[in-house]
Amino acid sequence: MAVEQAGGQGLGPIGRLGMAPQPMSRESLEKKPRIRDADKAVPSVCPYCAVGCSQLVYVKDRRIIDIEGNPDSPINEGTLCPKGASTYQYLVNPNRVTTVRYRAPHSDHWEDRPLDWAMDRIATLIKETREASFVERTPEGKLVNQTTAIATLGGATMDIEENYLIKKLFSGGLGVVSIENQARI
Amino acid sequence: MGSNMAENHPVGFRWPMKAKERGATLIHVDPRFSRTSALADLYVPIRAGSDIAFLGGLINHVLTHDKWFKDYVVAYTNASSIVSDDYVDAEDNGGLFSGYDPKSSSYDNASWAYAGPAQEAKEDASTHSGHGMEGTSPAKHRPARDETLQDPRSVFQILKRHYARYTPQMVERVCGTPQSLFLQVAEILAQNSGRDRTSAICYAVGWTQQSYGAQIIRAAGILQLLLGNIGRPGGGIMALRGHASIQGSTDVPTLFDLLPGYLPHPAAFKSDDTLERYMRESAVRGGYWSNLPKFMVSLLKAWYGDAATAENEFGYQWIPKLTGDHSHISTSAAMADGKVKGFVVFGQNPANGSAHAGLQRKALTQLDWMVAIDLYETETAAFWYAAPEGWKPADVKTEVFLLPTAGPPEKDGTFTNTQRLLQFHDKAVDPPGDARSDLWYVYHLGRRLKELYSGSTNPRDQGLLNLTWDYLPERPDPEWRIKDEPSDEKVLMEVNGYTVADRRQVPDFEHLKADGSTACGVWIYSGVFPAPGKNMARRRTRTPENYVEPAWGFAWPGNRRILYNRASADPAGQPWSERKKYVWWDATAGKWIGKDVPDFPAKKAPATPAKEKGTGIDLHSGSDPFTLKADGRGWLFAPSGLKDGPLPTHYEPLESPVSNALYERQDSPVAKRFPRKDNAISPPGDPRYPYIVTTYRVTEQYTSGVMSRWNSWLSELMPEMFAEISPELAQEKGIANLDWITVSTPRNQIECKALVTRRMRPFPHDGKLIHTVGLPYHWGYKGLVKGAMANDLVALSEEPNVYIQEDKAMTCNLRKGRSR
């Protein structure tokens, strides 16, 4: 019965090639590529080094089921390195942080907090620190409108749009001067 | 050189391998025999820290054996330019150039200028970042020249004298490289350059993480200019960068000393007190940088919208002024001293990944509050309970937030890769739980802060209140659960720029104006979104008939894939050879055409003379390819723009087991040390720290491990910290493979397993053997696999131009056994 199935639909093109069907176990017959049932394949870019390999993110039922190299890309032509090939686990991973974690001063543990609460608290802290440290003029009277008591770090793993808003908000909006990222390392 | 491309950029390395299959010769120059060495035609060992001696040797070989590409060098470089009579070369001054002030450890570069009348405006390279501030006076964009290259004050003759002592014998002595191998490299490069052939040089942080990193790259630039390998297909110098969008975060940038598109950041210590003075000081009269006012005013219009008017200097004073060095390293030192109160960290991990990681962790305990935004709990987020220092959480005051963020497939966005290519990634799924994109965090923080400050009439708050901040989509996409996600493409459209009156997208940066009628967030990216719905970074079209693939993504500037590609044609505009045809002048059509977008005014004929008067590239002739430079030429000699000298010069690293064999001066005269109790640096030849130590990465892990050590597949492939040492050193210290060893510097000590391997070799130097210890830096105290942190050993230090620490060549000691 397994042989009949294999010769019919089970092996598709192989059956159509007219090859003699060989006996196969049910397990073999039921094997299929991870990506076969995907609803869509969404083009993406590898999150690791700066070569810029293109990836295809396979999605089923609004969940990522696999990530593979994009064969269309002139950069990687479908290939990925060990890190790029493991991007699936970078995203779909039980160790990911998915709640806002908060550690109060001197506390010995993390606690989960609502996202809105954390955002309000951080905005308030930024304002308080800025108010307490803002320098309009140097002792010589030069207008500087800056604070050196707040710093930001990071951006090289992130989108250029995100970097742009960090610079715009923290420099052009708040007067922070120490805005840095991995490019300095 | 300075890169282990097979290991760290494996898929990029497919292309050199394909070239090798077609007959190209692959050379790897490195202290360590690595995966790249194994695949190269020629592996050339070099002592860590001696790259300039090696490259200087190549420059000397090319000059003394007449291997330079004459037609290219005379027409396209500043070889013929005459340098000021006041200039004194390091060769004649014990390793120091003229203008050195030992008190401030800095140079006044006035004497490095081209000969000619005094400069119109004060230039001081020691205070400028961003583009090379090459001057405003006619002497700078029209220097006196001697096209016979015989004038003793010509750049060419200065270059010859400067590198005359960088002989094969000297290379062998300084670098530990056998002369025969060095000469093989020199001959291969010389033979593979010229009209018909080009050679490329690739480097990575093996060069930049040295106290003279920018000068190493400059040395490669000199060599490539002499060989005619710049602006031509198959040539160039390729920076192999380490993060998915580290090029983007440099361009946009999140760096203290720059505004978007390499505009210098205004500073209180420069003459930047008004917009008009800032623009006058920063714009260069000759060359494309004369357009700087258009880019600056358009940036201010993008940031402050209608509130930016000619009357209020377009909001210029709302941008803070720098008051010193605010780089990551300097800020870390200030933080450790309690001067920084609040810290927001986006996807970075200084407690493990930055220089002197122990000091970084201590610095975090001095903060009032810290926000870490990441997919995983980093060493930085966990410093208060998990650091090896063993602090009691009750003693740590810092209020800590760990905000969960989204990975690339969980948001729309653009990465700029290592070849300046912008590639868009589409959102595939919502991020899990409370995780949000970094764009969401920054946008909603900004929105809240604007609310907190609303109604303020304090002048200092007006920048924030006037900041244009309209990024929510007109209608949220019904497909996604998160309804208040800002529109990434709205941000990218602002980055591209638009005309203010009708809010139409500008087609490119040529259309920007200095009168406030245009707005543009990042001028070099203009053209990426030239019309609504036309996102050029999202293009994924192949062009099999053109290997340049101009329809895949968008390369800045203006989709040019090779910069300065006018140099791919001869001065008359014709290809140097059929084999290397790339961009050329079509006399019939009266324009430049080719495989790439010409990086030159489209209709400027090769025979166009330079104008006597005017500004910008009108002051260049039709055969001056280097449009961003004041004089239109590639700079063998850098009359300005660098703080540590006009010509690369061999110094020893800040920590070195040997004395400088070439000069009295031991190390970089202007690199910044941080003389603090907790940051001791070993003196030269310190018997307590006799070995060189260098750091690096492996394919299966990623930087400080946040993106790889929570991944079981990668952790299984590369589970444990180790130190690579040579069999000779192992024997000397009685260490067997897999023994525990302790590696120490004056900053800290770490323990790990010994990996005894012939990939490491001792270097002979003046009758002694110099040993090298190699350390990967991927492990830490969080993640599925843990281990000692190599960055605990690194000192705070700064290369003077770009503020990067030196960790590719330090000194250490090691002993058998665990650390305690």
Interface residues (C-beta under 8 A of the other chain):
Chain A: K40 V42 P43 S44 V45 C46 P47 Y48 C49 A50 V51 G52 C53 S54 Q55 V57 V59 R62 R63 I64 I67 D72 S73 P74 I75 N76 T79 L80 C81 P82 K83 G84 S86 Q89 Y90 L91 N93 N95 R96 V97 T98 T99 V100 R101 Y102 R103 A104 P105 H106 S107 D108 H109 W110 L115 A118 M119 D120 R121 I122 A123 T124 L125 I126 K127 T129 A132 S133 F134 E136 T138 K142 L143 V144 N145 Q146 T147 T148 A149 I150 A151 T152 L153 G154 G155 A156 T157 M158 D159 I160 E161 E162 N163 Y164 L165 I166 K167 K168 L169 F170 S171 G172 G173 L174 G175 V176 V177 S178 I179 E180 N181 Q182 A183 R184 I185
Chain B: N8 H9 P10 V11 G12 R14 V205 Q209 L240 R241 G242 H243 A244 S245 I246 Q247 G248 S249 T250 D251 V252 P253 T254 L255 F256 L259 P260 A268 D273 W303 Y304 Q317 W318 I319 P320 K321 L322 T323 H326 S327 H328 I329 T331 A334 M335 K339 V340 K341 G342 F343 V344 V345 F346 G347 Q348 P350 G353 S354 A355 D368 W369 V371 I373 D374 L375 Y376 E377 A381 W384 Y385 P393 A394 D395 V396 K397 T398 E399 V400 F401 L402 L403 P404 G407 P408 P409 E410 K411 G413 T414 F415 T416 N417 T418 Q419 L421 L422 Q423 F424 H425 D426 K427 A428 V429 D430 P432 G433 D434 A435 R436 S437 D438 L439 Y441 V442 Y443 H444 L445 G446 R448 L449 L452 Y453 P459 R460 G463 L464 L467 Y471 D488 V491 L492 E494 V495 G521 V522 Y525 R540 R542 E549 W552 G553 T699 E700 Y702 T703 M707 S708 W710 N711 S712 W713 L714 L717 L784 V802 Y803 I804 Q805
